[in-house]
Amino acid sequence: MDRTGSSAVERLVYTQLVGGSIPSPCTNSPCTSLPKFVFKAEGIYAIEPCRRRLLPGRIVGHMKTFLAATLAVLLFPLCGFAADKPHIVLVMADDQGWGDMAYQGDPVLKTPNFDDAAATGLRFDRFYAAAPVCSPTRASVMTGRHPNRMGVFKWGYPMRPQETTIAEALKSAGYTTGHFGKWHLGSVRHDSPVNPGKNGFDHWVSAPNFYDNDAVMSDEGKAVQKQGESSFIAVDDCLAWMKEALKGEAPIFAVVWFGSPHSPHQAVEEDRSLYADQPKNKQDFLGEITGMDRAFGKLRDSLSELGIRDNTVLWYCSDNGGLPKVGNVGGFRGHKGDVYEGGLLVPAILEWPEKVKMPRSTDVRCNTCDIFPTLLDIIGAKTPSPAPLDGISLLPLIENQAPSARSRPMGFWDYAIKGIRTPSAEWMGELLSAQQAGKDLPPDETSRDAAKLPDPSYPLDSFPGHSAWIDGDWKLHRIQNQKTGEVKWELYDLGADPKEEKDLASDEADRVASMRDDLESWLTSVVKSLNGEDY
């Protein structure tokens, strides 16, 4: 049904949809009435009341945007840009293991900037990726939800457009938003329904997957040939955007996702030469991490040069555990792709000088799903969606007021399915050639169909793959054979046995039964989300 109004809420909904400022009073002098707003099934209009003339900014047919904007306006304070809102910069590595840091004891690796950040801010010593591979963990950062809830099972699966992202939430709270580097949550082509711009980012220079030196990047859908070390490509683009953004009043939300140290490893000579005494297969791997460290150092130092470091939340982590053969998982069991600790634990550091005034470390178990609710808590905002979150706010921990243990268990589920090939260099090269010829290319079919819900629905009584439930120091594994449906259970006391070497399932039958019920209840919730019940 059509509806007309000009309340503060409606004006703000309009601005969220249009992406501009609140419309000025009527231009038909001497009338000074504020525009009226017409909410129609196909969009929203602003109308000069005396002329009944449509003002610029008609929005057509994007129900997700309409609903997200309306929810955000109703749930966020109507106070404009708060001067004390911190800037926020999220940085993520690609395949850096828990032990792939000098500060974690690696005897060879050189990471002076990461080391300094860990010695200055809040160091998380038990920080988990929500999944043991890349795309799913990135979806957890964007939504605060386990990635299987939105069908991001493995690498290459796009994030559903129905999800509310942290970029959309912060944008609705007055932030200007940018994404730089690896995306891997869908196509980064112009018409993609799942590119960063369609997920709340005002500006983006992104790659569909990991990217190497001298990469071709997508600048809001336009293929651009870049020059330089891969991590510096993302940092330099981010800093150029930040300098312009700081000319305005809006606080900044920047996401910088490196493509390193994902294979194939191609360090620049400046970084590779530091490890000339190492085996050839490790020289480029270690060099990529050092290159990433240098880029992180430039970003970190630039926050001071821009005069914003004290009130900037700079949060660093990796997307999954360490690589086999070359990576360092810190002695934990497993590696990338495993639901054991070595596949999930990642390095993580948070700096926020205004709040974290003294260096600290914490063994509280935290998760990439926690980033979304923590950032909302930091700016004093409510969750802009009724869909269940899997993360918790870490603000009490950041403010050194948290208990010594996590307040809520964590669930993991590596679904038994293959990933989707996403050849970034190949696809970006094709896009560059097409655009140079005056053409453009459509997004891939998987990205185009990202909003489709499963039909038939997934069953609520089968959870194939490897899942786990961490409650306190206890970790229960559920391993379901995809072919036979047979389920194997393992239980470990991570406090006494952090390397998961001694299975206690047969000795702790009551604990297994209790944790099994909790895990399977959570898995059922995830499947309901997967089937679309949250939308």
Salt bridges, closest charged atoms under 4 A:
ASP2 OD2 - LYS40 NZ 2.71
GLU10 OE2 - ARG3 NH1 2.42
GLU48 OE2 - ARG53 NH2 3.13
ASP94 OD1 - ARG138 NH2 3.76
ASP94 OD2 - LYS182 NZ 2.76
ASP95 OD2 - HIS262 NE2 3.86
ASP95 OD2 - LYS336 NZ 3.02
ASP116 OD2 - ARG300 NH2 2.76
ASP125 OD1 - ARG123 NE 2.72
GLU163 OE1 - ARG145 NE 2.80
GLU168 OE2 - LYS64 NZ 3.07
ASP191 OD1 - HIS190 ND1 3.06
ASP202 OD1 - LYS171 NZ 2.91
GLU220 OE2 - HIS203 ND1 2.41
ASP236 OD1 - LYS298 NZ 2.68
ASP237 OD1 - LYS226 NZ 2.94
GLU244 OE2 - LYS247 NZ 2.98
GLU269 OE2 - ARG272 NH2 2.77
GLU270 OE2 - ARG294 NH1 3.55
ASP271 OD1 - ARG294 NE 2.87
ASP284 OD2 - LYS280 NZ 3.32
ASP319 OD2 - ARG138 NH2 2.92
ASP338 OD2 - HIS335 ND1 3.89
GLU341 OE2 - LYS475 NZ 2.74
GLU351 OE1 - ARG300 NE 2.64
GLU351 OE2 - ARG309 NH2 3.10
ASP370 OD2 - ARG406 NH1 2.79
ASP390 OD2 - ARG149 NE 2.72
ASP414 OD1 - LYS154 NZ 3.01
GLU426 OE1 - ARG421 NH2 2.86
ASP449 OD1 - LYS452 NZ 3.75
ASP473 OD1 - ARG365 NH2 2.91
GLU490 OE2 - LYS488 NZ 3.16
GLU500 OE2 - LYS475 NZ 3.31
GLU500 OE2 - HIS477 NE2 2.73
GLU508 OE1 - ARG511 NE 3.50
ASP517 OD1 - ARG516 NE 3.92
GLU520 OE2 - ARG478 NE 3.13
ASP534 OD2 - ARG145 NH2 2.86
